[in-house]
Amino acid sequence: MKLFFSPASPYACKVMAVASELGLASLIELQASSASPVKCNMTIAEHNPSGMVPTLLTETDGAIFDSHVICDYLGARVPGNHVVPAAGPTRWQAMREEAIADSLLDAALLARYEMSLRPPDLRWPEWREGQMAKVRRALARIEQLAPAFDGRADLGTLAIACALGYLDARFPDLQWRQDHPQAGVWYDGFGQRPSLTYASWST
């Protein structure tokens, strides 16, 4: 398998964290890639119309995207694994937590693009604040859930770790640990897992 990958993409790092926990990382050849909401990566677009990372190329099933679908695909390759539960309450728990993490990242990325890519005279402060409000709501929910994270290394906790790592790297002024101490203590330990070292901010 080949994965269009960027260590700056928290979604791509989530995929590799899941692959690592499943024991599949050695089967994936990373294709160093970049993608931008302004300029499409046409090499990736040949396989994924969005032109975005991560995109997984498989030998038998064609291109798989986006990160949620890729993680589910990888999980299906290892029957009975606990990382991407196949059915039952643990599956819905992990997928719900992944959705919270992805919603945080979606909003954080839009807020970052507003300030880093949009010309200054076209920036919309209310738009950015609306996105950051979503980030804060997601953090509040993660803080509520954090006591149940201990002992788990699955799709949900891996996705949340990638999201919190992204905030540390790209939004240091947010200082999210101040209002979310349980999540902070959990992440500072869990974030040391080898499976999470694919992110550029982990080195």
N, C-alpha and C positions, 0 to 999 in steps of 0.2 A: 504494500500500500504506500501511496505517496500523499503527503499533506502539505498543501500550500499554507505556510506558517510564518508568523511574525512574532517575535518575543514581546513586542509592544502591544499585542492584541490579547486582552484578558480572555476573550472567547477561545482563541487558539490555545492559550495556555491551559484553559479548563479542559479542552479535548486531550491534551497531552498528559495532564494530571490524571484523568480518568484512564487513559491508555496505560500509563505507568502502573497505576494501582491494579489494573487488570492483568499486568504482565505482558502487554502487547506493544510496549513502546519500541522494542527492538525490531518489530516487524514494520515499522513506519519510517519511511524515508522523508525527512523534512526538506521541503523546497522553500528556501528563503524567498520571501515575497513581501511586497508592500502594497497597501491599498489605501485609497483616499476617497472620501465622499465627493470630492471635486473632480478627480481624474480617475477613471476606471482602469483597473489592471486588466488589459485585454487578454493576456495569457490565461488568467483565471477565468475570465468571462467566456472563454471557449467551452468551459465545463460547467460554470455556475453563472447565470445571467447577471447576478449582482456584482460579479468581479471581486468578491470580498473573501478575506480569510476569516475562518478556516474553511477550506474545501478539501475533502478527502477523495482521492482517486483509488478505486478498488479494482482488483483483477477481474472480478466476476459481476459486480453490481453497479458498475459505472461510477459517476460522481455522486458523492453524498454531501449534503449541506442542509442547514446551517449547523452551529455547534450542538444544539440540542439533539438534532437528528443524528449527527455523527456519534455523539456519546451513546445514544440508544443503540445504534448500529454496532458499535464496539462491544457494548454489553451483551448483545445477542450472540456474539462470537465466543463467549465464555459462559456456557450454560451453568446456572446455579450460583453465579457470583453474587456477592453482597454489595458490590460497588454500584451497579445499575440494576436494582431489583427488577425482576421480570413481571411480578404481579403482587397484588395484595397491598395492605396498608403501608408497608415499607416503601413500595414503589411510589405511591401517591405522596408520601411524606418527602421523599428525596426530590421528586419532580416539582413539588410545590416550593421547596426551598431553592431549587435551581431557578424557578420562575422569579422568585423574589430577588435573587442575585442578578439575574439577567435584566430585570426591570431597573434595578439600581444602576447597572452598567449602561443600559440604553440611555437613561437620563443623564448620567455623568458624562458620557461621550458627547451628547448633544450640547451640554453646557460648555464642555471644553472646546468643541468646534466653534461655538458661538464666539469665544474669545480668541481662539488661536488661528482660525481660518477665515472668518468673516471680516471684511474690511471694517475698520473702526467706525466709519460713518454709517454703516448699515447694521450695527449691533443693536440688539433689542434687550435691554436689561430685564424687563418683565418676563421675557421668554426664558432667559437663563435662570432667573429666580424660580420660575415655575418648574424647571427641571430639577433644581437643587432641592425644592420642596419634596419632590418624589424621592430623591436620594435620602433625605432625612426621615421620611416615612418608612422607607425600606430599612434603614438603620434601626429605627425604633422596633420594628418587627423582629429583626435579627437579634436585638438585645433580649427580647422576650423569649426567643427560641434557644438562645445560646446555652442555657443549662442542660439541654438535652443533646448537645453536640458531642460531649465527651465519649470517647471510645468508638466513635463512628468516623469512617473514611469512605464516604460514598458520594454519589453525584451531587447531593444537596450540599454537604459540607465542603466539598472541593470547589463547587461553584461559588459559594459564599466566601471562601478563602481567597479565591481569585479576585472577587469584587472588592474585598477589603484591601487587598494588596494594591489594586489599582488606585484606590482612594489615597493610600499612603504615598504612592508615587506621583500622582497627578494633582492631588488636592491636599497638600500638606497643611494648608491654612485651615482646613476644615476641622482638624484635631478631633476626629470623630470619637476617639477613646474617652474623652472627657465626659460625655453624656451616655456612653455605652460601655461601661467598665467590664461587664461580664463578657461581652463580645470581644473586647480588647485583650483580656487575659487569655481567652480561648485561642484567638488568632495568633497571638505572639508565641504560643506553643505549637499549635497545629501548623502554622505557616512554615515551620522548619522541616516539614516532611520532604524527602527527596523528590517526590512526585511534583512538587510545586516549584522546582528550581528552573523550569523552562521559561519563566517570566524574566524579562530584562531587568525588572526592578528587584529581583531576588538576589542579584549578585552585586 
